[in-house]
């Protein structure tokens, strides 16, 4: 399950699917319901990053129902966050907003603040798409303060968080702050990539993960303007 998750975050989707197929089979054989559900979550994230939103939706829904049935509070919060990501990608912004909001509160109740801020980044993007720039700016300030103070350690989608802050500051006419967000995100991404010893995996990490590819493009744009 964890190998599948890590391969997906490296952009190695074929390896991720291979590991997760084995995880689904083995966890089903031994009756490990929680592990099986998290394997489906990780499979859904892989499909989401590859753009297969229908399959991702189905896999998250089944896993979420399973984890709710066994009373796994973290699993339920994570499922809401993943559902929100997929719904945001399909354009169901109002539903995504509600899911991000609920997930954020659940993570805060559990004391998992890094994941709560992943959900906050999603809220910001939804608010921008809903045209609520004032609220987006308020939440963006909160998220940027968190990132500036604590860094992005422990977050599941840190580059999306940096991008979300940059987008709200750009739309509010604060280019200096936006550049700071992009620079911080880019340097964090580069630090992570430098820890990957395999050149092909490093390239996959930078090019095959959509938010990583986008952040590099944002950095190149501001670097070209200087």
Buried (B, 14 or more C-beta within 10 A) or exposed (E): BEBBBBBBBBBBBEBBBBBBEBBBEBBEEEEBBBBBBBBBBBBBBBBBBBEBBEBBBBBBBBBBEBBBEEEBBBBBBBBBBBBBBBBBBBEBBEBBBBBBBBBBBBBBEEEBBBBBBBBBBBBBBBBBBEEBBEBBBEBBBBBBEBBEEEEBEEBBBBBBBBBBBBBBBBBBEBEEBBBBBBBBBBEBBEEBBEEBEEEEBBEBBBEBBBBBBEBBEBBEEBEEEE
